[in-house]
Amino acid sequence: MGSVTTPVTAGSQKIGGLLREIGSMFATALESVRLGLKGGVPAGEFVEQCWFIVKVTTIPLILASIPFGMVISLEVGSFLRQIGAQAEVGGAMVLAVVREQAPLVTALIVAGAGGSAMCADLGSRRIRDEISAMEVMGVNPLHRLVLPRLLAATVVAVLLDGVVSVAGIFGGWYFATRSIHVPSSSFFATFSELSQLADLLFALLKAAIFGFMAAMVACYKGLYAKGGSKGVGDAVNQAVVITFVLAFFVDFVLTVVYFNFVPQKVI
């Protein structure tokens, strides 16, 4: 009996510990936002973090989104050509790229490039006792360090979502016109047949949520890193993995809510 129940109990404890840790992440992020509403936002740190995230994520985002758009164009275009509706590939591309690809790719790159750097920076400050020194001097690290990073990642993710959308659609357009031989006029004329303004607003909302979560996980893991330089490296790896899992799970939940509460456009 013990050999059967022990693995189950250990698994339950791991799941429970993960859920408690995620709850602590949200509690830390919300406390940072509360401190910001009470004491304002450190403007200098916010601008610096915005520029840093833009600098390390923009080019990787564009390079990732263009082939992503090409793959979507290939898959969707091949299917539509089989049923004689290849002219509708433009409308399908807008839905796939704007509503799904752009927010997720933005989240993954922001977490992988910007979030990992945030986690390593805060983790290094923790093991060098800089954060403890700030606390001794009466400076709250949640307000001084975490809040600007949360806001910067959220704002930059929303802005970069548009860049990813344009790059992905460009990649899809290039492949559709060169490989599937869809005229550019037909590709662009079908943009508004299936999409609507709510799709763009929904994508921007998802990008903001994903950016906030990426910074939230990275800051929490870095702020409470321990075990020296190896511990900081482990914290960075954990932050990236947790952010990826949370992003896909939250994306599923948000998409289900969107389809249930927002009427879809019908041709």
C-alpha angles and dihedrals in degrees: 000000000000093000090055100045100039097070090046091051092047090050092050090050091051092050091046091049091049092050091049090050092050088049089052090051092055091044091053092048094047091048089053090051090049091053089049092053089049102041106018131245123294095244098195094052091044094054092044092052092046091054092045093052092046091049096052100037110036100077095041089049093053093044091050098043098051096060089038089058090047091054092049090048091050095049098041095038093051091052094046091048090056091058094039096251102108090131088072094062091102094060092046091049092055092053094046098042103036099038102036116007101047099052094043096046089047091052094048095048094042089050095043098044108019099028095049090051091049091050093048092048095050092040091053090050090050096052090045088053092238091130091049088051090052090052091050089053091052096253113136108223091204090062098035101041112011102044096056091049093049093051094042094052091047095049095042092047090056092049094045091049089073091049091051091048093053093045093047093049090047090053091048092048093051093050094042093052096041102038108022092033095228111163114246090234091058092044094055096035092064095053095100098039096085105011129076139183091266090064092059093045090048091051092050090049091052091048091052092049093047092048091050091049093048091054092041094056094040094049093046094049092045095044093054099035117137139172101068125268092334089055091052091052091049090049091053092051092047092048093054094046094046091048092051092050093046092047094055093043094048090044090057093048094047092047092052091050091047095052092047098049106028117066111233122232115253124203 
